[in-house]
Amino acid sequence: MRYFLLLSLLSVVGCNAADQADLKKDATKLAESSTRSLGNAGLAAKANTVLNLRKGLDTSTFSVESEAGTITLKGTIPTTKAKKLILELVRETKGVERVVDKTVIKP
């Protein structure tokens, strides 16, 4: 990303004022989008880590996605007990504001 911003800034030299403003606005949007994407990935990784550290919990049959503080779980979970534990662990993960459960129980 730094490389892109550097190229953007270097390309400003020789551009007219309108082009410079457009490039600056585009670079700002890219930086904001990248920061948001990294935050989402970080929260999903944090929730995955919490789940993977729990002994005896199989996390290979479902996925954890995040967006703006919301974790979405998708896939299958073998038992009601495991599902309850997974939901509890994810809800207690720092930074998680909401959990959307799209999992199904499938032994």
KAQUIPE-V224164 format. One record per residue. RES is the residue in three letters. NEAR is the number of other C-alpha atoms within 12 Angstrom. Layout:
res->RES near->NEAR
res->RES near->NEAR
This chain:
res->MET near->16
res->ARG near->12
res->TYR near->11
res->PHE near->18
res->LEU near->21
res->LEU near->15
res->LEU near->15
res->SER near->26
res->LEU near->23
res->LEU near->15
res->SER near->19
res->VAL near->21
res->VAL near->15
res->GLY near->12
res->CYS near->16
res->ASN near->12
res->ALA near->12
res->ALA near->12
res->ASP near->17
res->GLN near->19
res->ALA near->18
res->ASP near->18
res->LEU near->25
res->LYS near->24
res->LYS near->18
res->ASP near->18
res->ALA near->25
res->THR near->19
res->LYS near->15
res->LEU near->19
res->ALA near->20
res->GLU near->15
res->SER near->16
res->SER near->18
res->THR near->16
res->ARG near->18
res->SER near->19
res->LEU near->18
res->GLY near->22
res->ASN near->25
res->ALA near->22
res->GLY near->25
res->LEU near->32
res->ALA near->31
res->ALA near->24
res->LYS near->27
res->ALA near->37
res->ASN near->30
res->THR near->21
res->VAL near->25
res->LEU near->31
res->ASN near->21
res->LEU near->15
res->ARG near->17
res->LYS near->12
res->GLY near->12
res->LEU near->24
res->ASP near->21
res->THR near->28
res->SER near->16
res->THR near->21
res->PHE near->27
res->SER near->26
res->VAL near->37
res->GLU near->31
res->SER near->32
res->GLU near->24
res->ALA near->23
res->GLY near->27
res->THR near->26
res->ILE near->36
res->THR near->30
res->LEU near->31
res->LYS near->24
res->GLY near->20
res->THR near->24
res->ILE near->28
res->PRO near->22
res->THR near->18
res->THR near->16
res->LYS near->14
res->ALA near->27
res->LYS near->30
res->LYS near->19
res->LEU near->23
res->ILE near->40
res->LEU near->30
res->GLU near->19
res->LEU near->25
res->VAL near->37
res->ARG near->27
res->GLU near->19
res->THR near->26
res->LYS near->20
res->GLY near->23
res->VAL near->30
res->GLU near->19
res->ARG near->23
res->VAL near->30
res->VAL near->22
res->ASP near->27
res->LYS near->19
res->THR near->26
res->VAL near->19
res->ILE near->19
res->LYS near->14
res->PRO near->12
